[in-house]
Amino acid sequence: MEADVLVPVDYPVDWHYAHGGPLGNCRFKSCHDDFSVTELLPFEPEGDGEHLFLLIEKKGENTDWVAGLLARYAGVGQQSVSYAGRKDRHGITRQWFCVSLPGKADPDWSGLQSESIKIIAQARHRKKLKTGALKANDFAITLRDICVDPALVDNRLALIAREGVPNYFGEQRFGHGNMAKAADMLAGKFRVQRNKRSMYLSAARSWLFNRVLSERVAAGAWNQYLAGDVLGFPDNSSLIFDAPDEAVLARLGEGQLSPTSSLWGRGRPKVTDQALALEQSALAGYQSLCDGLERAGLNQECRVTRLIPTQMSWSWHDGGATLLLRFRLGKGCFATALLRELFSCSEPQRHEGKRH
């Protein structure tokens, strides 16, 4: 690779669009009720065991803060509380938490319930809830102050429902200044706590993936097969390494399979030939990030380049100025990757409280 170039430190980056760019502007997350997400587990808690699963509805609260609150009420260390993934503070989220209680009875949660935190369901399970242990997320999103012909938006939504969008990591993954901190950490300029280290590694890896995906979008190959591609299923559970036959290509065209790109780490990239050449070109100049991720012990993985929402529906309100969207995305997919292909969404400025 060439000598390193300056890595952009702020997000959003103007990654390429697949469907012609935003149709117009809108207001996003004007209030908590405008953004709702519900986690779906890939299994049902069994009803017994030393791990207590809690489905919690939180409004305007940070995931880590809620985990700390659960730990205090249960009288355990915060390491005894886990969750499948962080969820946005600014919205209504129904999220699973797990409190490990070996030899202990269920705590009295009555004092925990408030306007911002409600326990929807609880059940015991034999195994701890691990990071990433999700099946999907259901979204209900209200977009306001739209000044675009609804017919144009309907057409774009139908296209997205049929063909999907590039599976970019969303801005939540990067935070404010996380890429600069990740680059400095990987260059050995400072040491960080374990949870911060994981966050910065994830930001750097995700940024490199987006960089490659953006180049695939520019080449018209984000949803098309390139020689040497590894194809994957929407849940990333299995991969197809062999050159596809007509039946596999048909499944690719139908959205049952998608190309993949590398999540950087140690080992050889799984893609070869034309797909590898595209990745190498896209990552030219970012050797320090790639080397740092390898030194950190991460291994080469793959992520599909396309997400196709399911159970998608929408309705117009306020004379066409407000749009209510509902859809389901698989784990690891970002609603903002879908919204950016529709509108330029602006959020109100907020001043974060210290506890969050």
Backbone hydrogen bonds, N-H to C=O, Kabsch-Sander energy under -0.5 kcal/mol:
donor,donor_aa,acceptor,acceptor_aa,energy
5,V,285,G,-2.2
15,W,13,V,-2.3
23,L,342,L,-2.9
26,C,344,S,-1.7
27,R,144,R,-3.0
28,F,346,S,-2.8
29,K,142,T,-0.6
34,D,31,C,-1.6
35,F,32,H,-1.6
36,S,140,A,-2.1
37,V,92,I,-2.0
38,T,138,D,-2.3
39,E,94,R,-2.8
40,L,136,A,-2.4
47,G,124,R,-3.1
51,H,125,H,-1.9
52,L,50,E,-0.5
52,L,99,V,-2.9
53,F,51,H,-0.6
53,F,123,A,-3.4
54,L,97,F,-3.0
55,L,121,A,-2.9
56,I,54,L,-0.8
56,I,95,Q,-3.0
57,E,118,K,-3.2
58,K,56,I,-0.6
58,K,93,T,-2.7
59,K,116,S,-2.4
60,G,89,R,-0.9
60,G,91,G,-1.6
63,T,87,K,-0.6
66,V,62,N,-2.2
67,A,63,T,-2.3
68,G,64,D,-2.1
69,L,65,W,-2.1
70,L,66,V,-2.5
71,A,67,A,-2.0
72,R,68,G,-2.1
73,Y,69,L,-2.2
74,A,70,L,-2.2
75,G,71,A,-1.0
76,V,71,A,-2.2
80,S,77,G,-2.1
81,V,78,Q,-1.7
82,S,98,C,-2.5
84,A,96,W,-0.8
91,G,89,R,-1.7
92,I,32,H,-0.6
92,I,35,F,-3.0
93,T,58,K,-2.4
93,T,91,G,-0.6
94,R,37,V,-2.8
95,Q,56,I,-2.8
95,Q,93,T,-0.7
97,F,54,L,-2.8
98,C,82,S,-2.6
99,V,52,L,-2.6
100,S,80,S,-2.8
100,S,98,C,-0.5
101,L,50,E,-3.6
101,L,99,V,-0.6
104,K,101,L,-2.0
109,W,107,P,-0.9
112,L,109,W,-2.1
113,Q,109,W,-0.9
114,S,117,I,-3.0
118,K,57,E,-2.3
120,I,55,L,-3.3
120,I,118,K,-0.7
121,A,55,L,-1.2
123,A,53,F,-2.0
125,H,51,H,-2.3
130,K,128,K,-0.5
132,G,84,A,-3.3
133,A,130,K,-2.0
134,L,132,G,-2.4
135,K,40,L,-3.2
136,A,40,L,-1.4
137,N,329,L,-2.7
138,D,38,T,-2.6
139,F,327,F,-3.1
140,A,36,S,-2.4
141,I,325,L,-2.7
142,T,34,D,-2.8
143,L,141,I,-0.5
143,L,323,L,-2.9
144,R,27,R,-2.3
146,I,321,A,-2.4
147,C,25,N,-0.6
152,L,149,D,-1.0
153,V,149,D,-1.6
154,D,150,P,-3.0
155,N,151,A,-2.0
156,R,152,L,-2.1
157,L,153,V,-2.8
158,A,154,D,-2.4
159,L,155,N,-2.0
160,I,156,R,-2.5
161,A,157,L,-2.7
162,R,158,A,-1.6
163,E,159,L,-3.3
164,G,160,I,-2.1
165,V,307,L,-2.4
167,N,305,T,-2.0
168,Y,166,P,-1.9
173,R,170,G,-1.8
174,F,171,E,-1.2
175,G,171,E,-2.0
177,G,175,G,-0.8
178,N,174,F,-0.7
179,M,9,V,-0.6
180,A,9,V,-0.6
181,K,177,G,-1.9
182,A,178,N,-2.7
183,A,179,M,-2.5
184,D,180,A,-2.2
185,M,181,K,-2.6
186,L,182,A,-2.7
187,A,183,A,-1.3
188,G,185,M,-1.7
189,K,184,D,-2.7
197,R,193,Q,-2.9
198,S,194,R,-2.2
199,M,195,N,-1.6
200,Y,196,K,-2.5
201,L,197,R,-2.6
202,S,198,S,-2.2
203,A,199,M,-2.1
204,A,200,Y,-2.4
205,R,201,L,-2.5
206,S,202,S,-2.5
207,W,203,A,-2.4
208,L,204,A,-2.0
209,F,205,R,-1.9
210,N,206,S,-2.7
211,R,207,W,-2.1
212,V,208,L,-2.0
213,L,209,F,-2.9
214,S,210,N,-2.8
215,E,211,R,-1.4
216,R,212,V,-1.9
217,V,213,L,-2.6
218,A,214,S,-2.2
219,A,215,E,-1.6
220,G,217,V,-1.5
221,A,216,R,-3.3
222,W,216,R,-0.6
229,D,226,L,-2.4
231,L,229,D,-0.5
231,L,240,I,-2.1
232,G,258,S,-3.0
233,F,238,S,-1.3
236,N,233,F,-2.5
240,I,231,L,-2.9
241,F,239,L,-0.5
249,L,245,D,-2.5
250,A,246,E,-2.0
251,R,247,A,-1.7
252,L,248,V,-2.0
253,G,249,L,-2.3
254,E,250,A,-1.6
255,G,252,L,-1.2
256,Q,251,R,-2.0
257,L,251,R,-1.2
258,S,232,G,-2.3
260,T,230,V,-1.0
261,S,303,R,-2.3
263,L,301,E,-2.6
264,W,262,S,-0.6
266,R,298,L,-4.1
272,T,228,G,-1.9
275,A,227,A,-2.3
275,A,272,T,-1.0
276,L,272,T,-1.5
277,A,273,D,-2.3
278,L,274,Q,-2.0
279,E,275,A,-1.9
280,Q,276,L,-2.8
281,S,277,A,-2.1
282,A,278,L,-2.5
283,L,279,E,-2.1
284,A,280,Q,-0.5
284,A,281,S,-0.8
285,G,2,E,-0.5
286,Y,283,L,-2.2
290,C,286,Y,-2.0
291,D,287,Q,-3.3
292,G,288,S,-2.3
293,L,289,L,-2.1
294,E,290,C,-1.8
295,R,291,D,-2.7
296,A,292,G,-1.7
297,G,294,E,-1.7
298,L,293,L,-1.6
300,Q,266,R,-2.7
301,E,263,L,-2.0
303,R,261,S,-2.0
305,T,259,P,-2.6
307,L,165,V,-2.6
310,T,328,R,-2.2
313,S,326,R,-2.5
315,S,324,L,-1.8
317,H,322,T,-2.6
320,G,317,H,-0.9
321,A,317,H,-0.8
321,A,318,D,-1.0
322,T,317,H,-2.1
323,L,143,L,-2.7
324,L,315,S,-2.7
325,L,141,I,-3.2
325,L,323,L,-0.6
326,R,313,S,-2.7
327,F,139,F,-1.6
328,R,310,T,-2.7
329,L,137,N,-2.4
331,K,135,K,-0.9
333,C,330,G,-1.6
337,A,334,F,-1.1
338,L,334,F,-0.7
338,L,335,A,-0.8
339,L,335,A,-2.3
340,R,336,T,-2.2
341,E,338,L,-1.1
342,L,339,L,-2.0
343,F,339,L,-2.6
344,S,24,G,-2.9
345,C,343,F,-0.9
346,S,26,C,-2.3
346,S,344,S,-0.5
352,E,350,R,-0.7
356,H,353,G,-1.2
